[in-house]
Amino acid sequence: MADLASFSALQLDAIRELGNIGTGNAATALSGLLSRKIHMDVPKTEIISIYELPEHYGDPMQVVGAVFVRSSGGFECSLIFIQKEEDANLMVELLLKQQFGTYIPADEIPDDMKDSALSEVGNIVLSSFLSAINFVTGTGFQISVPGVAHDLLSSILDVVASIYGQMGDTALLVNTELKVEGLEEDNKISGQIVLIPDPEALDLLLERLKVM
């Protein structure tokens, strides 16, 4: 089983680059979903212990929206897409405007419809991100039905550590900002993708990257 402390610089660089490619895939898929051009800032990718996640985020009392999925089929892992609540609401507004042709403010959208839209966005982002991993590992994947949560960032990260830490304690954390066509120049949408591979899946990834 790979140990985070024993990763070489070559291994870390290879995984970071894969994270960047996965984020590019996700941005492209999101562009198709929203029918808008999307410019993605260069993502910041880190490999950290799952228990260090709180140190890599901002205000723990900030309310966020999170989409959780579990992947199986050869590369077993857990994935989470986390956004500030205002960014998650903006993403929902953009999706519903594309689907219904009219703008609906987030505070006028029923909670179940809002969560359904956020689930769709998260599913597209995470499955597209994962496709880059599976291309390298040569495995297929099946993603669980997405789960959606709205809570304090500290509470979300506590859940991540307590539940997903039982499956693997290494996390690939990718932060990026998206500039969506039609928004104000300074109105970017931020998001974080957290990939937590099972220990055997991490070993497989390093082997297929030829950096074991």
Secondary structure, 3 states (H helix, E strand, C coil): CCCHHHCCHHHHHHHHHHHHHHHHHHHHHHHHHHCCCEEECCCEEEEEEHHHHHHHCCCCCCEEEEEEEEEECECCEEEEEEEEHHHHHHHHHHHHHHHHCCCCCHHHCCHHHHHHHHHHHHHHHHHHHHHHHHHHHCCECEECCCEEEEEEHHHHHHHHHHHHCCCCCEEEEEEEEEEECCCCCCCCEEEEEEEEECHHHHHHHHHHCCCC
